[in-house]
C-alpha cells in the first residue's frame, strides 16, 4: 500500500501541515490564508478518496487473479 500510494501519503502530510499552520485566532473569510486552508482541506479529502479507490481496484485485481 505504501509503495503504491506514496505520493498521496506525502500530499496528505503536506495538507495536514498546511491546515495546522492556519491561524484560527484571526479568522477572516476574505483572507488568502483562509482560502489556502480551504483548498488544502479539499485536496486532503481528494487524496484520501484516491487512496481508497486505488486500494479497492488492487483488491479486486488480486481477487480475480
C-alpha positions as CSV (number, residue, x, y, z in Angstrom):
1,X,0.0,0.0,0.0
2,X,2.7,2.5,0.9
3,X,4.7,1.9,-2.2
4,X,1.6,2.4,-4.5
5,X,0.3,5.5,-2.7
6,X,3.5,7.1,-1.5
7,X,2.8,10.4,-3.4
8,X,-0.7,10.6,-2.0
9,X,0.6,10.0,1.5
10,X,3.1,12.9,1.1
11,X,0.2,15.1,-0.2
12,X,-1.8,14.2,2.9
13,X,1.0,15.1,5.2
14,X,1.6,18.4,3.4
15,X,-2.0,19.3,3.5
16,X,-2.3,18.5,7.2
17,X,0.7,20.7,8.0
18,X,-0.9,23.5,5.9
19,X,-4.2,23.2,7.8
20,X,-2.5,23.1,11.2
21,X,-0.4,26.2,10.2
22,X,-3.6,28.3,9.7
23,X,-4.1,30.9,12.3
24,X,-7.7,30.4,13.6
25,X,-7.5,33.3,16.0
26,X,-7.8,35.9,13.3
27,X,-10.4,34.1,11.1
28,X,-11.4,36.2,8.1
29,X,-13.2,34.6,5.2
30,X,-11.7,37.2,2.7
31,X,-8.1,36.5,3.6
32,X,-5.8,34.5,1.3
33,X,-4.8,32.2,4.2
34,X,-8.4,31.1,4.6
35,X,-8.8,30.1,1.0
36,X,-5.5,28.4,1.0
37,X,-6.5,26.4,4.1
38,X,-9.9,25.6,2.5
39,X,-8.2,24.3,-0.7
40,X,-5.8,22.3,1.4
41,X,-8.8,20.6,3.1
42,X,-10.3,19.8,-0.3
43,X,-7.1,18.4,-1.6
44,X,-6.7,16.3,1.6
45,X,-10.2,14.8,1.1
46,X,-9.5,14.0,-2.6
47,X,-6.2,12.4,-1.7
48,X,-7.9,10.1,0.9
49,X,-10.6,9.2,-1.5
50,X,-8.0,8.4,-4.2
51,X,-6.1,6.1,-1.9
52,X,-9.4,4.2,-1.1
53,X,-10.2,3.9,-4.9
54,X,-6.7,2.7,-5.7
55,X,-6.7,0.1,-2.9
56,X,-10.2,-1.2,-3.9
57,X,-9.0,-1.6,-7.5
58,X,-5.9,-3.5,-6.4
59,X,-8.0,-5.7,-4.1
60,X,-10.4,-6.6,-7.0
61,X,-7.5,-7.2,-9.3
62,X,-5.9,-9.6,-6.8
63,X,-9.1,-11.5,-6.2
64,X,-9.8,-12.0,-9.9
65,X,-6.3,-13.5,-10.5
